[in-house]
């Protein structure tokens, strides 16, 4: 469902063509930003259409919930629209948008933790929460999920420090440099985190043999 924020209606139509499938260059993005700053709302709408699919996919992989992912993307576009004057042309627009989306994903993650904490304070909820732990039991997973589903689950539970780097570089196919700009890390630090993620997933896979 679409939400109205900051006088804009943001709808995530995931059937639109993503920028990775077309020969868009950085100059086009800069021209769109300049036009949007001059008051052309249609220019920002074009930016949304170009990037919303990639941002939604990234948020979904990070949050593993389509509703939360859509909220994160909508919030990210609102934040980008309200802060266009802060965009630095020396960075790719996609890098800036991914960085904002990541921050919104983290905000939602913090809200999740708060809700979970409050739920645990409710009498009787502890047993429900404890029962849900069985869903993440390795033996249960190996019996009830396909290999792809298992991999998705393991990625979702990667250590926080390496999960985002793995998603950006391996699943989103971004360079270590671009991922580093999004995460405020050096390319070498990103490379190390991706290596740790791969090693962790390999250990999980080997344990099932």
QUIWO-V642897 format. One line per field, one symbol per residue. phi: phi as a letter, one per 20 degrees, with the letter a starting at -180 (. if undefined). A space follows every 10 residues. Layout:
# QUIWO-V642897
phi: ???
This chain:
# QUIWO-V642897
phi: .fceblmddd deefeffeff eceedfffff fffffffeoe ffffgfffff dfffffffff ffdlbfffff ffffffffff ffcgfefdgf dfffffffff ffffffffff ffffffffff efgnfgffff fffffdfgff ffedcfgfff ffffffdfgg fdgfffffee eeleffffff ffelcfgfff gfffffffff fffffffef
